């Protein structure tokens, strides 16, 4: 089964697209099963977050994804959304490599 990953930013264009590309590189490195990565604006992200396995976003929006986190979705707040290193560290901390590989 595919691993569904969402990347959300304020407007859903530049930042989330760059985040998506970094997440795709990390997902490949960690051998996640069939990663399906989608990027979008914050409004779509907060309303659809519970339909994903993992949700990535700039950390200043963390409170907006509290419901998804409470529902058991892996939420990944990021300081640098384009940092493969930070994304990989957060994925490993959350056990993504064990749950979705």
N, C-alpha and C positions, 0 to 999 in steps of 0.2 A: 504494500500500500504506500502511496506517495506521502511524503512529509510536506505538509502545507505550511509555508512560511510567509508572513506578511511583513512588509517594510512600510512604515507610515511616517510622513513628515507633514509640515504645516500645509503646503499646497499640493503635494503629490506629484511634483514634476522632477526638479533637479536633485534635491537631496535624497529623496526616497529611491530614485533610479540609481544613484551612485551607491547607496546603501545596498540595494538589491544586488548590484554587481559584486560587491564585497562579500555579501552573504552567500552568493552562489559559489564564489571561490572557496570560502570556508566550508560550505556544505560538501563540495567535491573533495576537499582535503580530508574531511572527517568521514568520508564514505557514507553519507546519509542516503537512505533509500529514496530514490526517485524524487529529489527535492523539487517542489513546485513553488517558486517564489513570485509573489505579486507585490507591486508597489502602488501606493495610493495616498490620497490626502487624509488628513487627520479625521475629518468627519466620517469618511467611509471606514477608516481603520477602527475607530472606536465602536462603530455600529456593527462591524462584521468580525471583530477580533475573536469572538468565541467560536467561530467556524474554522479557526486555524490551530495548528499545533504549537507554533512559535510566532511571537509578534515582536518585532524590533522597531525601535523608535528613539528619537533624541530624548535624553533623560529628563529634560525639562517638561516633558509631557507625561511623565510616569503616572501621576495621579489620574490621568484620563483613562488609563488602562487597568485601574484597580479592580473593576468588575471582572475583567477577563482573567486577571491573576487569581482572584477569589474563586473563579470557576475551574481553576486547575490548568489554565493555559500558561505555557512558559513565556513570560514577558522578559524582554531583554532591553533595558534602558541603556543607551550608549552615550558616552561623552564625545567620542569621535566616530561618527557613523560611517566613515570611510576607512576605518582602521581594521584590516583583516585580523591583526593581532588581538585587538580588544574584543572583536566579535568572537574569535576562536576561544579566548579566555572565558567569556561569558557563557558561551555554548557548553564548554567543558564543565564550568561550575554548575550549570543547570543539568548536567548529565545527558545532554542532547546526543552525544556520541554513543551512549549506551542505549537510549530509548529508541533512537531512529536509525541506527546503523544496520 
